[in-house]
Every structure is written in C-alpha cells, then in structure tokens.
Amino acid sequence: MALFGSKNNKEDNKTAKPDSSVKKVVKSDKKEEKESGSMKDLYSEGGVAKASTKKGKTIVKFSEASRLLVRPLVTEKATTLAASSKYVFVVDKKANKISVTKAIESVYGVKATDVNIINMKGKRVARGKIKGKRKDWKKAIVTLAKGETIAIYEGV
C-alpha cells in the first residue's frame, strides 16, 4: 500500500479543487477564412504557392521549380533556337509539360506558349576495359511569345 498511496490521499484528491493551470479550450464555429473557389486552389499546397502582382503582371511562385529545371542546355543548336524564341532546358525525369510551363513562369516571369519534351537516352561510354552507360535524361524545348526573351545565353 505504501507504493500506491493511502486511502486518505484518495479522499483528499476527491475534495481538492481543480487545478487553475488547466484552461478550457472553446472551439469556435466560424467558417475558415480561406474558401476554395476552383480546382486550382485545391492543389495550391502541392506545387503552386501564392500569386503576386507586380506592375500589371501576375507572377506565380512554383515551389518545385528549382527541382524541375535542372539547368539550361547551352549548345550551338540551342543558341540558334534562341533566335526564334525557343529555349532548351534539361529537366527532371518526372517532369511533364504543365509542370515545366509553371516552372518557367515562376523562375523567369515569362509565359511559355508551347513546350516540347524529349526523352534522351544516355550514351554508351568506355574507359579502357570498363564499359558503361550515362544516365537517361529529359530535354524540354520551351517556345515563348514573340518579343519575350530569357537572358540565358548572354556572354556565351
């Protein structure tokens, strides 16, 4: 009995007043301030964050943009395509046309009119007797409207 307390302690606990440090939490029946008006708003937590406006332009921030756009592809052919408002990027293997469009708009602030995606096979390579293969990768060719540019190839 000594380990669990005596009968007197149990009676004292019954008559004791409730602890003043414990507060009651009252839930309010108010509606949430944020109402989802469209399907686009439902998926805002997954990739697209808030949209902001600057000087009449709407800039959408895409949280996965840094992972989707790996790097711009700087080759001779890509620089000649830039003259016709087409820019080439190495993108993530899981990227699709919609996500690439959102990422370009988020990072560079320009709207893409067309996106073409190509799966590229890795080259077979040999280092002496050891043979191997480079990783497969994905390339996106982004077409912008006339007059819009991205400053990627400056100084190349």
Secondary structure per residue as TSV (DSSP state, phi and psi in degrees):
chain	resnum	aa	ss	phi	psi
A	1	M	-	360.0	-25.2
A	2	A	T	-67.0	-29.8
A	3	L	T	-71.7	-34.9
A	4	F	T	-98.7	-2.6
A	5	G	-	98.9	171.0
A	6	S	-	-103.6	172.6
A	7	K	H	-65.2	-31.8
A	8	N	H	-63.4	-37.9
A	9	N	H	-66.0	-34.9
A	10	K	H	-67.0	-39.6
A	11	E	H	-67.7	-36.9
A	12	D	H	-64.1	-37.3
A	13	N	H	-67.5	-32.5
A	14	K	H	-68.4	-37.6
A	15	T	H	-89.3	-8.3
A	16	A	S	-69.8	149.1
A	17	K	-	-77.8	152.0
A	18	P	-	-62.7	148.2
A	19	D	-	-65.8	132.2
A	20	S	T	-76.0	-14.9
A	21	S	T	-76.9	-19.4
A	22	V	-	-85.6	124.3
A	23	K	-	-112.8	146.6
A	24	K	-	-79.9	138.1
A	25	V	-	-103.6	122.7
A	26	V	-	-105.9	125.3
A	27	K	-	-87.9	137.7
A	28	S	-	-93.8	149.7
A	29	D	-	-96.6	25.7
A	30	K	-	-74.0	148.4
A	31	K	-	-74.2	154.7
A	32	E	-	-65.2	144.4
A	33	E	S	-67.5	-33.1
A	34	K	-	-90.8	115.4
A	35	E	-	-108.4	137.9
A	36	S	-	-90.1	113.2
A	37	G	-	-90.4	-25.8
A	38	S	S	-142.4	173.7
A	39	M	H	-66.0	-30.6
A	40	K	H	-61.9	-37.4
A	41	D	H	-68.9	-30.4
A	42	L	H	-65.4	-32.7
A	43	Y	T	-97.9	14.3
A	44	S	T	-67.2	-27.7
A	45	E	T	-75.7	-26.3
A	46	G	T	-70.7	-40.8
A	47	G	T	-148.0	-43.8
A	48	V	E	-92.2	125.0
A	49	A	E	-89.5	-149.3
A	50	K	E	-78.3	151.5
A	51	A	E	-98.7	138.0
A	52	S	E	-125.4	156.0
A	53	T	E	-115.6	134.7
A	54	K	E	-136.4	119.8
A	55	K	T	52.2	44.4
A	56	G	T	83.7	-6.8
A	57	K	E	-102.9	139.9
A	58	T	E	-95.4	122.3
A	59	I	E	-109.8	119.0
A	60	V	E	-99.4	128.5
A	61	K	E	-94.7	121.6
A	62	F	E	-107.5	115.5
A	63	S	T	-69.2	-24.5
A	64	E	T	-94.6	9.2
A	65	A	H	-62.1	-37.9
A	66	S	H	-69.0	-27.1
A	67	R	H	-85.1	-29.7
A	68	L	H	-75.5	-49.2
A	69	L	E	-85.8	104.6
A	70	V	E	-73.6	-53.7
A	71	R	E	-168.9	156.8
A	72	P	E	-73.7	143.2
A	73	L	-	-89.5	114.6
A	74	V	-	-104.9	97.6
A	75	T	-	-134.4	171.4
A	76	E	H	-64.6	-42.2
A	77	K	H	-65.8	-38.4
A	78	A	H	-66.9	-35.4
A	79	T	H	-70.9	-32.6
A	80	T	H	-72.0	-31.8
A	81	L	H	-68.6	-28.1
A	82	A	H	-63.7	-25.1
A	83	A	T	-66.1	-27.9
A	84	S	T	-103.3	29.4
A	85	S	T	60.7	34.5
A	86	K	E	-118.4	128.5
A	87	Y	E	-121.6	142.3
A	88	V	E	-112.3	132.9
A	89	F	E	-131.0	147.3
A	90	V	E	-88.3	125.1
A	91	V	E	-119.8	168.4
A	92	D	-	-62.8	150.4
A	93	K	T	-61.9	-28.0
A	94	K	T	-94.5	4.7
A	95	A	-	-73.2	149.5
A	96	N	-	-125.6	178.9
A	97	K	H	-64.1	-39.1
A	98	I	H	-66.8	-44.9
A	99	S	H	-67.7	-34.0
A	100	V	H	-67.4	-40.0
A	101	T	H	-61.4	-45.1
A	102	K	H	-65.0	-38.5
A	103	A	H	-67.4	-41.3
A	104	I	H	-63.5	-41.9
A	105	E	H	-66.1	-36.7
A	106	S	H	-71.3	-45.6
A	107	V	H	-78.3	-46.6
A	108	Y	H	-103.0	-13.0
A	109	G	-	74.2	22.1
A	110	V	-	-123.8	150.1
A	111	K	-	-91.5	133.9
A	112	A	E	-89.0	129.2
A	113	T	E	-84.2	-27.9
A	114	D	E	-151.7	144.9
A	115	V	E	-133.7	126.3
A	116	N	E	-114.1	133.3
A	117	I	E	-119.5	135.8
A	118	I	E	-127.7	130.3
A	119	N	E	-86.0	122.4
A	120	M	E	-105.3	133.6
A	121	K	-	-83.6	141.5
A	122	G	-	-72.2	144.1
A	123	K	-	-74.0	150.7
A	124	R	E	-83.3	130.4
A	125	V	E	-128.2	157.9
A	126	A	E	-138.0	134.1
A	127	R	E	-119.8	90.8
A	128	G	T	71.5	-124.1
A	129	K	T	-84.9	-16.1
A	130	I	E	-84.4	124.7
A	131	K	E	-111.8	146.5
A	132	G	E	-156.8	-165.4
A	133	K	E	-146.7	139.3
A	134	R	-	-75.8	164.2
A	135	K	-	-69.2	149.2
A	136	D	-	-73.5	151.1
A	137	W	E	-146.7	171.4
A	138	K	E	-123.4	136.5
A	139	K	E	-117.9	137.6
A	140	A	E	-121.2	129.2
A	141	I	E	-105.8	114.4
A	142	V	E	-103.8	124.9
A	143	T	E	-102.2	129.1
A	144	L	E	-104.6	165.4
A	145	A	-	-68.4	157.2
A	146	K	T	-61.8	137.8
A	147	G	T	94.4	-22.1
A	148	E	-	-89.3	138.4
A	149	T	-	-136.7	160.7
A	150	I	-	-121.6	131.1
A	151	A	-	-84.8	74.3
A	152	I	S	-101.9	-46.7
A	153	Y	S	-92.5	14.5
A	154	E	T	-71.6	131.6
A	155	G	T	81.4	13.2
A	156	V	-	-98.9	360.0
